[in-house]
Amino acid sequence: MLFRSTDSIGTFLHDWASAERTGDVGALDRLLTDDFTAVGPLGFILPKAAWLGRHRGGDLRYQAFTVDEPIVRMLGPVAVVTATNNTEASYQGHPVPGVLRVTLVLTGGDHGWRLAASHLSFVAGTPGAPPIPGAANAPGAANTGSAS
């Protein structure tokens, strides 16, 4: 069984975050598997070409991009990473919510780890993300409606 240390996963996550932050399409192309697929925080699906295209066209611009608090589960030659993705970014000039939860699926190979899949979710209640469901109706929540 092939086993790679979680130290090498940490190195991969750092390299991937750096490539995302700088929009390094060449590095991202090497770091993603050919059949890479991402599920965005609104449920859309991006294959590798579309993921890379976000940077090629200059639509997506990061000022900050980190992968924090990773939890790594080894499943044979596959690593499943759950983490917090903290960003400062804009897409087509519009601010992007800065805190996401991510699940990353990494595969090991002769050339090191590569990202095969990513799933992104907003963290409810953080700036720019959807509100926590039902929070407006929770006891003690501010009533913004008027009673006549």
ChimeraX attribute file (.defattr): number of C-alpha atoms within 10 A of each C-alpha:
attribute: neighborCount
match mode: 1-to-1
recipient: residues
	/A:1	5
	/A:2	8
	/A:3	12
	/A:4	17
	/A:5	8
	/A:6	14
	/A:7	9
	/A:8	12
	/A:9	20
	/A:10	14
	/A:11	12
	/A:12	18
	/A:13	23
	/A:14	16
	/A:15	15
	/A:16	22
	/A:17	19
	/A:18	18
	/A:19	18
	/A:20	22
	/A:21	20
	/A:22	15
	/A:23	19
	/A:24	15
	/A:25	17
	/A:26	10
	/A:27	15
	/A:28	22
	/A:29	17
	/A:30	13
	/A:31	22
	/A:32	21
	/A:33	17
	/A:34	14
	/A:35	11
	/A:36	19
	/A:37	20
	/A:38	21
	/A:39	17
	/A:40	15
	/A:41	17
	/A:42	9
	/A:43	11
	/A:44	8
	/A:45	15
	/A:46	18
	/A:47	15
	/A:48	19
	/A:49	14
	/A:50	13
	/A:51	18
	/A:52	19
	/A:53	15
	/A:54	17
	/A:55	20
	/A:56	14
	/A:57	9
	/A:58	12
	/A:59	13
	/A:60	20
	/A:61	21
	/A:62	16
	/A:63	11
	/A:64	15
	/A:65	21
	/A:66	19
	/A:67	20
	/A:68	15
	/A:69	11
	/A:70	18
	/A:71	13
	/A:72	17
	/A:73	13
	/A:74	14
	/A:75	10
	/A:76	12
	/A:77	14
	/A:78	19
	/A:79	23
	/A:80	18
	/A:81	19
	/A:82	20
	/A:83	19
	/A:84	19
	/A:85	21
	/A:86	16
	/A:87	19
	/A:88	16
	/A:89	18
	/A:90	16
	/A:91	14
	/A:92	12
	/A:93	11
	/A:94	11
	/A:95	13
	/A:96	18
	/A:97	19
	/A:98	19
	/A:99	23
	/A:100	21
	/A:101	18
	/A:102	22
	/A:103	22
	/A:104	21
	/A:105	20
	/A:106	25
	/A:107	19
	/A:108	18
	/A:109	12
	/A:110	5
	/A:111	8
	/A:112	13
	/A:113	23
	/A:114	25
	/A:115	24
	/A:116	20
	/A:117	21
	/A:118	20
	/A:119	18
	/A:120	20
	/A:121	18
	/A:122	21
	/A:123	19
	/A:124	14
	/A:125	13
	/A:126	14
	/A:127	13
	/A:128	14
	/A:129	17
	/A:130	12
	/A:131	14
	/A:132	11
	/A:133	10
	/A:134	8
	/A:135	12
	/A:136	13
	/A:137	10
	/A:138	9
	/A:139	7
	/A:140	8
	/A:141	10
	/A:142	10
	/A:143	9
	/A:144	7
	/A:145	6
	/A:146	5
	/A:147	5
	/A:148	3
